[in-house]
Amino acid sequence: MSAALSSPPHRAVVEHLVRQSVYARLGKPLPKPAAAPNPLVVNISARHCHLTQEAVDALFGKGHQLQVHKWLYQEGQFAAKETVTLVGPRSRVISNLRILGPCRNLNQVELAYTDGIALGYDLPLRASGNIKGTIGGMLMGPAGFFEMPDGIIRALRHVHMHPTDADYYGVKVGDKMRLKIGGPCAISLDEMLVRVDPLFKLEVHIDTDEGNACNLQPDTPCELVK
């Protein structure tokens, strides 16, 4: 759901990786707490976009600031009141595409595969922020248009983790995990990309296609495994 930034890793992330390396050299497993330090939250990430201030200016007027519609689970992230229309091939459109704030340093649209079919796109599956060579499109807002040369993707399913969560699960940045989802439509989702940052709270993001496939509900039992 969040675009990767170019800033260096936080000290807590570096310390976590150093601990992993030291224990690996000693041939010992990383000590694991008796209980998970934080509850697992699994959320469906509906279609949305991340925009630069330049794009917001073009779509809503010079100097426009995104307004908070709803705060999200990750600290400081919000669904904005503002929405845009995405225009695909042969003038197919997706309207009311929600912007997530605050503004980022790149423009990125995240869709489900079924959204891509509706638009006529063959969506590339990418980690958020990895948009080189991806397809582009046109965004339309109340004040004008903004053309994206690239940045339209289906985001890899992923889990946000604090370094203490990563220690507990025995994983590091870039590892892959499995999410076991219970209930009457039980499924397992592999290739769950691990993202670690001291600002993160433990949260899995899957898209609407995946959420619908397992009929994910607030009380659906979920388990994250290495």
N, C-alpha and C positions, 0 to 999 in steps of 0.2 A: 504494500500500500504506500510506502515512503520511498522517495528517491535517494539514492546513495550520494553522499556529499564527498568532496575532495579533501576535507580536513583530516589531519593525522589522527590515528586512533587514540582514544582517551587512555590515561595512565592505568586505569583499572583493567581495561582490556589487555594492555601490554602485560601487566602483572599476571593476569589469568593465563596468557599464552606462555609466559616464562615458567609458571608453576607446572603447566602441562609438560613442557620440555624437560624440566628437571626430573619430574617423576618418571617420565619415559626413559631417560638416561639411566635412572636407578633401577629400571625394570619393575617399578611398582605402580599400582593403580592410584589415581588421584583420590585422596580421602573423600568419602561421600557422606553428607549429613544423613542422620537417621530418618529425617522426614523432609519432604520438599519444602524449600524456604518460602515459596509463593504458590498460590492457587493457579491452576491452569485455566486460562480463558481462551475460548475458541470463538472467533467472530467471522461472519461472512462479510467480505469486502466487496460491496456492489460497485458497478462501473463508476469511475470518477476520473478526475484529472488533477494534476499538479501544474501550476503555472508560474512563470516569472512575472515580476512586476511589469515588465515591458508588454507581455501578453495581456495582462489585466488592464493596462492603460489603453491598449488598442481595442479591447472588447467592451470596456465599461467607461472609458474616458480617462484623460490624463490625471494621474494622482489618485485614482480611485483605490480605496482600501477595502479589502475583503472584510465582510461582516460575519460574526459568529452566528451560525444557525444551531449547532450542537457541538459540545466538546466531545472528543473521542477518548478512547481508553488510554492511549499513549499521551503522556504529559505534553501540554502545549499544542497538540494537534486538534484541529476542528474541521467539521463540515461547514462550509460557508453558505450563507444565504444565496449567494450568486450561483447561477447555473448557466451553461452555454449549450449550443447546438453543434454537434459534430456532423459535418457533411462528408459522406463517403463517395465512392465511385457511382456514376450514373445518378447523382443527386439523392442517393439514399441517405437518410438522416437518423441520428439519435438525438432527441431533444431532452431538455432538463438534465443534462450531464452535470453532476455536482462537482464543484471545485472544492478541494481540500486545502486548507491553509495551515500555516502561513505560506507566503510565496516561497518558491524554491529557486535554485540556480539553473534549472532546466525545465522544459515543457514535456510532460508525459501524460498520455491517456492510457488508462488501464481498463480493459474490457474482458468479458468472458468469451469463450469460443462461439457461443450462440449469438452474441452481439456482433462478432466478426462476420458470421454467416449472413446476418440481417443486413450488414453494411456492404457486403461484397469484398471483405478483407480476408486474406490468409494471414492470421495473426501469428507473429513470432512469439515463442515462449521465452521470456527473458527475466533475469533478476532486475528488480527496480533500479533504475539509474543506468542500466546497460542498454542504451538505445542506439548505438552506432549501427548503421546499416538497416535500421528498422523502417517501416512504412510511415508516411506522413498523411496529413489531411488538413481540412479547413475547419476552423472554429468560428462560430458566429455568435456575437453578443449584441446587446441593445445599442452599442455605440459603434460597432464596426466588425471587421473580420480580422482573423489572425491565421496566417498559413504556417503550419508545422511541416518542415521538410522531413522530419522523422519523429519518433517518440510514441507511436501507437503500438501497444504490446498487450499480450496476456501475461500478467505477472506470475512468476513462479510462486507456488504456495510456500509460505515461509513462517518462521516463528521468531518473534522478538524475545530476546533474553537479556536479563541483567547478568553480569559476570558470576554472581552467586548461583543463579539458575544453571549457567553453563557448567560450573563446577559440579553441581548436583547431578546433572545428566551425563557428565563426562564428555562434553562436546566442545568444539571451538568454532570460531567464525568460518563459515563456508562448508561445514559438515552438513550431512543430510540425515534426517530422522524419519520416523514413521508415526503417523497419527492414527490411533485405533478409535473408531467412532462406533458406539454401541447403538442400542435401540432396534426397532423392527426393520430398519433399512441399514443395518450395520455394514460398514465398509472399513478398509484400511487405506490410507493415503501415504504412499512412499514419496521419496525425494523431497522431503520437507526441508527447505533451506534454512540453516541456522544463521541468525544475525545477532550479534552481541554488542551491547553498549551499556554503560552505566546509567544512561538516561531511560533505558527501556524497562517496561514492565512485561512480565511473561504473558505473551499473547500470540496465538496462531491466527493467521489470516488465510482463509480459503475463499474462492470466488463463488458467485451465485450458482454456477453449474454444479460445482462440487457440493455446495450446501444443499441444493435441491435434491441431488442424488441420494443423500443420506437423510433427508428430512431433518436437518439440524434444528433442534429446539433448545431453549435455555436450560432445560434439565437433561439433555442428552448426555450420557456418560462418555467421556473422552479420556484417552490415555496417550501420552507422548513417550515413545521409546526410542532408544538409540539403534 
